[in-house]
Amino acid sequence: MTPLGGTGGFMEHKNINVKLKVWKQKNSQTAGRFETYEAKNISTEMSFLEMFDVLNEELISDGKEPITFDHDCREGICGTCSMYINGRPHGPWHATTTCQLHMRAFNDGETIVVEPWRANAFPVIKDLMVDRTAFERIIQAGGFISVNTGNAVDANAIPVDKDKADASFAAAACIGCGACVAACKNSSAMLFVSAKVTHLALLPQGEPERRTRALNMVAQMDKEGFGGCTNTGACEAVCPKEISIDNIARLNKEYLAAGLLSEK
Amino acid sequence: MNWSQLFTSTIGKKIVMSVTGLFLITFLVVHVGVNGCIFKDAIDSSDNGDMFNRAAQFMARNVVIRIMEYVLFAGFFIHIIQGLVVEFENRGKRKRGYEVNLGNRGSKWYSRSMGLLGTILLLFLLLHWWHFWIPSRFTHAGIEEPVLLSNGFIGHDMFSLMKATFSEWWIVIVYVLGCISLAWHLMHGFQSAFRTLGLHNKKYLNMVNALGIGFSIIVPLIFALMPLSFKLGWIG
């Protein structure tokens, strides 16, 4: 489905009614269930999250419990929104976060199934909100460079190959939303970890901690309970920032080299 | 990091799968090369399987091949056990599945079905061993009469054993299905093995992808033609 498709003509504005089948769960300790809601008179120019805002306002005014979901910047750059919509992380549009998904992607009368990211490493906090602090701990394990503080260094002081800088930047575009984990049949976080490792491994600033970074981040990834990568490519297909699966191969190389060459 | 950690992490387990998988791929090249000698009979009807029997006899008396047979079994064993471990561990990482699955929108069905395809191949392998490896090495059932080869050696008449085995349609069909499973298994496994070993350069990845597709089609096709050729009377 194209960003302009779904309801007919080019950017045609109209109001639609959709039925929502949404996952409701009190907390990580209780069993959840699907509940059905009617979202009526929804503008096709609304974002998917705005549609949820409207629905939640109606639920609150009716004295019912609203649906809990994660959101922050609503500009597609923070990686906070996380909904598995009609069997796809972030919904039907390619390279789009849930907050940038618009209701023109859906047809009048359509039933939309909305689920949380499902992975043992991402336990449900409530409804559609999951705990993604496992990603934070992976970053803490090695997704950084250690530098002495002081005056800012001239940006051009260290020469960087343009192709490597571009590849590093492309990997750095990862917003850590977790769609890769959600889509992977193994709940693997390899695309996320590989993006973070690649981002720093290609730059001279990341060179000093290159080996320990790969080893420590993978060790933390395993500790958090993510699965292994079997190169199916589902992660790449759903990534809102189009992070390439080739980064995973690079992480494999970094990890193997670090494992074979480490002193300890 | 010690050696144990290197091979027991999620990446390490895949490295083991990759190395053993690539080793088994090299075995397939040897296997299809030796067994392909049966097709000499299609070109020269007087051959009567002599070229194949000579190749089989060479493999049986070559000390390097005999040693490599143990390495091969170790390769099979590790690949199968590790494959099952990886499959079940990964399945356990999502306690509750989705109401609506991503399915083919995100990946190819065969890349998601390596465990299933591998299990089918394991069952096929057991049958294959029962038909050929066990008679040739232990029981000699169906090859009791030794055959004098054109190079002066005396060997087992494996060609006749193949002919007799593939005289039944159900066996031919099972072997063809086994070859189809092998093709799909290789279609993903070939390129995935290189990625797991860290091949990330686009130039080489494109080459490996093309090579993998070619290998996945050609090798299983040659294997599948063997039972079909016997049954359809093209050879023998």
Chai-1 contact restraints between the chains, C-beta under 6 A:
chainA,res_idxA,chainB,res_idxB,connection_type,confidence,min_distance_angstrom,max_distance_angstrom,comment,restraint_id
A,N86,B,V100,contact,1.0,0.0,6.0,A-B,restraint_1
A,G87,B,V100,contact,1.0,0.0,6.0,A-B,restraint_2
A,G87,B,N101,contact,1.0,0.0,6.0,A-B,restraint_3
A,G87,B,L102,contact,1.0,0.0,6.0,A-B,restraint_4
A,R88,B,L102,contact,1.0,0.0,6.0,A-B,restraint_5
A,V113,B,E99,contact,1.0,0.0,6.0,A-B,restraint_6
A,V113,B,V100,contact,1.0,0.0,6.0,A-B,restraint_7
A,E115,B,Y98,contact,1.0,0.0,6.0,A-B,restraint_8
A,E115,B,E99,contact,1.0,0.0,6.0,A-B,restraint_9
A,R118,B,R94,contact,1.0,0.0,6.0,A-B,restraint_10
A,R118,B,R96,contact,1.0,0.0,6.0,A-B,restraint_11
A,R118,B,Y98,contact,1.0,0.0,6.0,A-B,restraint_12
A,A119,B,R94,contact,1.0,0.0,6.0,A-B,restraint_13
A,N120,B,K93,contact,1.0,0.0,6.0,A-B,restraint_14
A,N120,B,K95,contact,1.0,0.0,6.0,A-B,restraint_15
A,A183,B,L102,contact,1.0,0.0,6.0,A-B,restraint_16
A,A183,B,G106,contact,1.0,0.0,6.0,A-B,restraint_17
A,K185,B,R112,contact,1.0,0.0,6.0,A-B,restraint_18
A,N186,B,N90,contact,1.0,0.0,6.0,A-B,restraint_19
A,N186,B,K93,contact,1.0,0.0,6.0,A-B,restraint_20
A,S187,B,K93,contact,1.0,0.0,6.0,A-B,restraint_21
A,S187,B,R94,contact,1.0,0.0,6.0,A-B,restraint_22
A,L215,B,M1,contact,1.0,0.0,6.0,A-B,restraint_23
A,V218,B,S9,contact,1.0,0.0,6.0,A-B,restraint_24
A,V218,B,I11,contact,1.0,0.0,6.0,A-B,restraint_25
A,D222,B,S9,contact,1.0,0.0,6.0,A-B,restraint_26
A,D222,B,T10,contact,1.0,0.0,6.0,A-B,restraint_27
A,G227,B,N90,contact,1.0,0.0,6.0,A-B,restraint_28
A,G227,B,K93,contact,1.0,0.0,6.0,A-B,restraint_29
A,G228,B,T10,contact,1.0,0.0,6.0,A-B,restraint_30
A,G228,B,K14,contact,1.0,0.0,6.0,A-B,restraint_31
A,G228,B,N90,contact,1.0,0.0,6.0,A-B,restraint_32
A,N231,B,S192,contact,1.0,0.0,6.0,A-B,restraint_33
A,N231,B,R195,contact,1.0,0.0,6.0,A-B,restraint_34
A,T232,B,S107,contact,1.0,0.0,6.0,A-B,restraint_35
A,T232,B,S111,contact,1.0,0.0,6.0,A-B,restraint_36
A,T232,B,R112,contact,1.0,0.0,6.0,A-B,restraint_37
A,G233,B,S107,contact,1.0,0.0,6.0,A-B,restraint_38
A,A234,B,G106,contact,1.0,0.0,6.0,A-B,restraint_39
A,A234,B,S107,contact,1.0,0.0,6.0,A-B,restraint_40
A,A237,B,G106,contact,1.0,0.0,6.0,A-B,restraint_41
A,V238,B,G106,contact,1.0,0.0,6.0,A-B,restraint_42
A,D246,B,H200,contact,1.0,0.0,6.0,A-B,restraint_43
A,A249,B,R195,contact,1.0,0.0,6.0,A-B,restraint_44
A,A249,B,G198,contact,1.0,0.0,6.0,A-B,restraint_45
A,A249,B,L199,contact,1.0,0.0,6.0,A-B,restraint_46
A,A249,B,H200,contact,1.0,0.0,6.0,A-B,restraint_47
A,R250,B,H200,contact,1.0,0.0,6.0,A-B,restraint_48
A,N252,B,I11,contact,1.0,0.0,6.0,A-B,restraint_49
A,N252,B,T196,contact,1.0,0.0,6.0,A-B,restraint_50
A,N252,B,G198,contact,1.0,0.0,6.0,A-B,restraint_51
A,K253,B,G198,contact,1.0,0.0,6.0,A-B,restraint_52
A,Y255,B,I11,contact,1.0,0.0,6.0,A-B,restraint_53
A,L256,B,G198,contact,1.0,0.0,6.0,A-B,restraint_54
A,G259,B,M1,contact,1.0,0.0,6.0,A-B,restraint_55
A,G259,B,L6,contact,1.0,0.0,6.0,A-B,restraint_56
A,S262,B,M1,contact,1.0,0.0,6.0,A-B,restraint_57
